[in-house]
Amino acid sequence: MGDIDKVLGKEKVAENEAAAVGSKRVSSYVLLEIEKEKLEAIYPALYFDDRVVQCDYTRGKYDVVLLMKGSSFSDIGNTIKNKIKPMDGVLRIKEWPIITLFEA
C-alpha cells in the first residue's frame, strides 16, 4: 500500500494532515454502498478528499469504508451531504460518529 500511496501522491497528503490535526477534532466512520461498475470513478474522488483519512474497499453489504476527520460532526455531515451523496453511483451511506471520551 505504501508504494500505491507514493504513486498517487497520498504520501504528501499524509504529511500535511499531521500539521492540520489540531483543526480536525472529530472523526466518523462512513460506510458506502456503491454500484460496482462506478467504483473506478468514485474511489479516487473519495481517496483524495481533504477530510478522508482512510479509504478502503470491502466486500459485504457496504463496498467502501471511510475514516473521516473534521472540525465538527456537522462539518463531516456537510461533506457527506454535499460531496459524497451526489456522486453518481452512491446508493447508500451510513455514518458512525466516533465519540472520544479521553484525549491522549
Helices and strands as residue ranges (DSSP letters): H 2-8, H 10-20, G 21-23, E 26-34, G 36-38, H 39-47, E 52-57, E 64-70, H 73-79, I 80-84, E 90-98
